[in-house]
Amino acid sequence: MKRLVVLLTAATFTALAPAANAAFVSDAEIQPVMQRAVDEVIVPGYSNFRMAAEASGAAMNKLCIANDASSYEGAKKAFADLVSAWSHIEVLRDGPVLDNNLFERILFFPDRKGLALKQIQAMLAAKDESEIAGASMKGKSVAVQGLTGLEYVLSGTGSEELSAGKDNFRCHAGRAIASNIALLAGELSDAWNAPDGIADKWRKPGAGNPVFRNGEEALIALLGILVRGLETTNEKRLMIFTSGEGGANPKKALYWRSGLTLKSVEDNLKGLQAFWDQSGMQYIIRGEGSAITTNINFEFKTAISTAAKLDEPVDKILNDQKLHSRLEFLIMTVADLQARLNNDYGRAMGLAAGFTFSDGD
């Protein structure tokens, strides 16, 4: 199975360059697709992330005041909601999130050298309030100022002190990280809501637009979000802990401490499906190509429902034969979905092979 996934991934990691003429679609048809992508997916996605980040900050503040079991559970629930909101929109690896290391400051992963763990442990051990005061967290290493740092505070070694009834530095550090994430989320939401900003450039591809000179370039970018997102889901979220040097290792998984690994994958897939469905990409392909969209819709539904059935701790999934088989099926489904989008949809839309969708992380 693993060899099959590798072959599928290699085969599907061909991206798309403009053909002379799109087979089924015109610039006039692509513009409303881009408008819906912005107004129905991107802007609300970052708005939801901002609200979830602010709620997480409020929950951490409440925890630092009460230091009890109830507020601790509330902070963990708010973190889970924050991860869910981010996982829906993190699939967009384009636009303002690429500026000033914003993406990495929110989510530093994969962390092959274990920098986040070393640095967050050192910060918690030092217990220096001046290091987390005000907006100082924003100037720290990207490895500690985002979601994986907050996860360690809430679910890593020593997290039991958060509900022990005493004021503690660990909670103060978590509150600082949560506040920093809220600031970053606000920057992204503001950027996409700015008048005459990036949103307008995405909504209106055409001559004179420095981002998309025509509808075909815009469609390639939108399709690239899906292809790269599915590749990342397989390679950086699933296969990273199921294979590779040393074999399967649950501690290589993102969010393994909080048990949110597969829930975040489900939300990644839902975020990708939103770009596909709510933008209307599937509706601008016609004729015989409609069978392609039917297959893509089925694959999305299958992948999301399979991920939902795997909402368990990673070590349990790896040690349970039924769950492990289901995980392998999910990996194959995501690879097949990537192939259908990259190859079948791209060709049907008149896009030709020749350029690489590389996410660079």
C-alpha positions in Angstrom: 0.0 0.0 0.0 2.8 2.5 0.9 4.5 1.9 -2.4 1.2 2.5 -4.2 0.7 5.8 -2.3 4.3 6.9 -3.2 3.6 6.1 -6.9 0.3 7.9 -6.9 1.9 11.0 -5.2 4.7 11.1 -7.6 2.3 10.7 -10.5 0.0 13.4 -9.3 2.6 16.0 -8.3 2.6 17.4 -11.8 1.1 20.8 -11.8 -0.5 22.8 -14.4 0.6 25.6 -16.8 -1.8 27.5 -19.0 -2.8 25.9 -22.3 -3.4 28.0 -25.3 -7.2 28.0 -24.7 -9.2 26.4 -21.8 -11.4 23.7 -23.1 -14.6 24.5 -21.3 -14.2 27.8 -19.5 -13.7 31.5 -20.2 -12.3 34.4 -18.1 -15.9 35.6 -17.6 -16.8 32.3 -16.0 -13.8 32.2 -13.8 -14.3 35.6 -12.2 -17.4 34.6 -10.2 -15.6 31.5 -9.1 -12.8 33.6 -7.6 -15.3 36.0 -6.0 -17.0 33.1 -4.3 -13.7 31.6 -3.2 -12.9 35.0 -1.5 -16.3 35.9 -0.1 -17.6 32.5 0.9 -14.4 30.6 1.9 -11.3 32.8 2.5 -12.8 35.9 4.3 -15.1 33.9 6.5 -12.4 31.3 7.1 -10.0 33.9 8.5 -12.8 35.6 10.4 -13.7 32.3 12.1 -10.0 31.7 12.9 -9.8 35.2 14.5 -12.9 34.6 16.6 -11.6 31.2 17.8 -8.2 32.7 18.6 -9.9 35.4 20.7 -12.0 32.9 22.4 -8.9 30.8 23.2 -7.2 33.8 24.7 -10.3 34.5 26.8 -10.3 30.9 28.0 -6.7 31.0 28.9 -7.2 34.2 30.9 -10.1 32.6 32.8 -7.9 29.6 33.5 -5.1 31.8 34.9 -7.5 33.4 37.3 -9.3 30.3 38.4 -6.7 27.6 38.1 -9.3 24.9 38.5 -10.5 21.8 36.6 -13.5 23.4 35.0 -11.6 26.3 33.5 -8.8 23.9 32.4 -11.3 21.8 30.5 -12.7 25.1 29.0 -9.2 26.1 27.8 -8.6 22.7 26.2 -12.0 22.9 24.5 -11.2 26.4 23.2 -7.9 25.1 21.9 -9.6 22.3 20.1 -12.0 24.9 18.5 -9.0 27.0 17.6 -7.2 24.1 15.9 -10.4 23.3 14.0 -10.8 26.9 12.7 -7.2 27.0 11.7 -7.3 23.6 10.0 -10.1 24.7 7.8 -8.2 27.7 6.4 -4.6 26.6 6.8 -5.0 24.8 3.4 -4.6 28.3 1.8 -0.8 28.6 1.4 -1.0 31.8 -0.6 -1.5 35.5 0.0 -0.8 37.4 3.2 -0.2 34.2 5.3 3.1 33.9 3.4 4.3 37.4 4.5 6.6 37.8 7.6 6.5 34.1 8.4 2.9 34.4 9.5 2.1 30.7 8.6 5.1 29.4 10.5 4.4 31.7 13.5 0.9 30.2 13.7 1.9 26.6 13.0 5.6 25.5 13.0 5.4 22.0 11.6 7.0 19.7 10.7 9.6 20.3 13.4 12.2 17.8 12.4 14.8 19.1 14.9 12.4 19.3 17.8 13.0 23.0 18.2 9.5 23.8 19.6 9.8 21.2 22.3 13.2 22.4 23.4 12.3 26.0 23.4 9.0 25.8 25.1 10.4 23.6 27.8 13.3 26.0 28.4 10.8 29.0 28.5 8.6 27.2 31.1 11.6 26.2 33.2 13.0 29.7 33.2 9.7 31.2 34.6 10.8 34.7 33.5 7.6 36.9 33.4 9.5 39.6 31.5 9.9 37.2 28.6 6.2 36.8 28.0 5.0 40.3 29.0 3.0 42.4 26.6 3.5 41.6 22.9 7.0 40.1 23.5 5.9 36.7 22.4 5.6 38.0 18.8 9.3 38.6 18.7 10.3 35.1 19.9 11.2 32.1 17.8 8.4 30.9 15.4 8.8 27.5 17.1 7.2 28.6 20.3 4.7 31.4 19.5 2.0 29.4 17.8 -0.3 26.4 18.1 2.2 23.7 19.0 3.5 25.8 21.8 0.1 26.3 23.2 -0.7 22.6 22.8 2.4 21.8 24.9 1.3 24.2 27.6 -2.1 22.6 27.8 -1.3 18.9 27.2 2.4 18.4 27.6 4.4 17.1 30.6 3.5 19.1 33.7 0.2 20.4 32.4 -1.6 19.1 35.5 -0.4 22.1 37.4 -2.9 24.3 35.4 -5.8 22.9 37.4 -4.0 22.6 40.7 -5.6 25.7 42.2 -2.5 27.9 42.2 -1.4 30.8 40.1 1.5 29.6 37.9 3.9 30.7 35.2 2.8 27.9 32.8 -0.6 29.4 32.5 0.8 32.9 32.0 2.9 31.6 29.2 0.0 29.9 27.6 -2.1 33.1 27.9 0.7 35.0 26.1 0.9 32.5 23.3 -2.9 32.5 22.9 -2.9 36.3 22.8 -0.1 36.2 20.2 -2.1 33.8 18.0 -5.1 36.1 18.2 -2.9 39.1 17.1 -1.7 37.0 14.1 -5.2 35.9 13.3 -6.4 39.5 13.4 -3.6 40.5 10.9 -4.7 37.9 8.4 -8.4 38.8 8.7 -7.7 42.5 8.4 -5.5 41.9 5.3 -8.3 40.0 3.5 -10.9 42.6 4.5 -8.8 45.6 3.5 -10.4 47.9 0.9 -8.6 47.6 -2.5 -6.4 44.9 -0.9 -5.6 41.3 -1.7 -9.2 40.3 -1.8 -10.0 42.6 -4.7 -7.0 41.3 -6.7 -8.3 37.7 -6.2 -11.8 38.7 -7.1 -11.0 40.4 -10.4 -8.3 38.6 -12.4 -7.5 40.5 -15.6 -5.1 42.8 -17.4 -3.3 45.1 -15.0 -3.9 42.8 -12.0 -0.4 42.1 -10.5 -1.6 38.8 -9.0 -3.7 37.2 -11.7 -3.4 38.5 -15.3 -6.3 36.4 -16.5 -8.8 33.9 -15.4 -6.7 31.0 -16.4 -3.9 32.0 -14.0 -6.5 32.4 -11.2 -8.0 28.9 -11.9 -4.5 27.4 -11.8 -3.9 29.1 -8.4 -7.2 27.8 -7.1 -6.5 24.3 -8.3 -3.0 24.6 -6.8 -4.5 25.2 -3.4 -6.4 21.8 -3.7 -3.5 19.8 -5.1 -0.9 21.2 -2.6 -3.4 20.8 0.2 -4.0 17.2 -0.5 -0.3 16.5 -0.9 0.4 18.1 2.5 -2.5 16.2 4.1 -0.9 12.9 3.0 2.8 13.6 3.4 2.9 16.0 6.4 -0.2 14.9 8.3 -0.7 11.2 7.7 2.4 9.5 6.2 4.7 11.5 8.5 3.8 9.2 11.5 2.9 6.0 9.6 6.2 5.5 7.6 9.7 6.9 7.1 12.9 6.3 8.9 12.3 4.3 12.1 8.9 3.2 11.0 5.6 4.3 12.5 5.9 6.8 15.4 2.8 8.4 16.9 5.0 11.2 18.3 5.8 12.5 14.8 2.1 13.4 14.4 0.8 16.9 14.6 -1.3 17.5 17.7 -0.6 14.1 19.1 -0.5 15.4 22.7 -4.0 16.9 22.5 -5.4 13.9 20.5 -6.5 16.3 17.7 -4.4 14.7 14.9 -7.2 13.1 12.8 -9.7 15.8 13.7 -7.4 18.4 12.2 -7.0 16.2 9.1 -10.8 16.0 8.8 -11.0 19.8 9.0 -8.2 20.2 6.5 -10.2 18.1 4.1 -13.4 20.1 4.8 -11.4 23.3 4.1 -10.3 21.9 0.8 -13.8 20.7 0.0 -15.1 24.3 0.7 -12.7 25.7 -2.0 -13.9 23.1 -4.4 -17.6 23.3 -3.7 -18.4 26.8 -2.5 -16.3 28.5 -5.1 -18.2 26.7 -7.8 -15.1 25.2 -9.5 -17.0 22.0 -10.1 -19.8 23.8 -12.0 -17.7 25.4 -14.7 -16.8 22.0 -16.2 -19.4 20.7 -18.6 -20.3 17.9 -21.0 -18.4 14.7 -20.4 -16.3 16.4 -17.8 -19.2 16.3 -15.4 -18.4 12.7 -14.6 -15.0 14.0 -13.3 -16.7 16.3 -10.8 -19.0 13.5 -9.7 -16.0 11.3 -8.9 -14.2 14.2 -7.1 -17.3 14.9 -5.0 -17.5 11.2 -4.0 -13.8 11.1 -3.1 -14.1 14.2 -0.9 -17.1 12.7 0.9 -15.3 9.4 1.4 -12.1 11.0 2.7 -13.9 13.2 5.1 -16.1 10.4 6.5 -13.1 8.1 6.8 -11.1 10.7 8.7 -14.2 11.3 11.0 -14.2 7.6 11.9 -10.5 7.9 12.9 -11.0 10.5 15.6 -8.8 8.6 18.1 -5.4 9.0 19.6 -2.7 8.3 17.1 -1.1 5.5 19.1 -4.4 3.7 19.3 -4.9 3.9 15.6 -1.4 2.5 14.9 -2.0 -0.4 17.3 -5.5 -1.3 16.3 -5.6 -3.4 13.1 -9.1 -2.2 12.0 -8.2 1.5 12.6 -4.8 1.1 11.0 -6.4 -0.4 7.8 -8.9 2.5 7.8 -5.9 4.9 8.0 -4.3 3.3 5.0 -7.5 3.5 3.1 -7.7 7.3 3.9 -4.1 7.8 2.6 -5.0 6.0 -0.7 -8.3 8.0 -1.0 -6.5 11.3 -0.5 -3.9 10.3 -3.1 -6.5 9.3 -5.6 -8.4 12.6 -5.0 -5.2 14.5 -5.6 -4.8 12.6 -8.9 -8.4 13.3 -10.0 -8.0 17.0 -9.4 -4.5 17.4 -10.8 -4.9 15.2 -13.8 -8.5 14.7 -14.7 -9.9 18.1 -13.8 -6.9 20.0 -15.0 -6.9 18.4 -18.4 -10.6 18.8 -18.8 -10.3 22.5 -18.1 -7.7 22.8 -20.9 -4.7 23.1 -18.5 -1.5 21.3 -19.6 1.3 19.6 -17.6 4.6 21.4 -17.2 4.9 23.2 -13.9 5.2 22.2 -10.3 2.8 22.9 -7.5 5.4 23.0 -4.7 4.4 24.1 -1.3 8.0 24.5 -0.2 7.6 23.3 3.4 
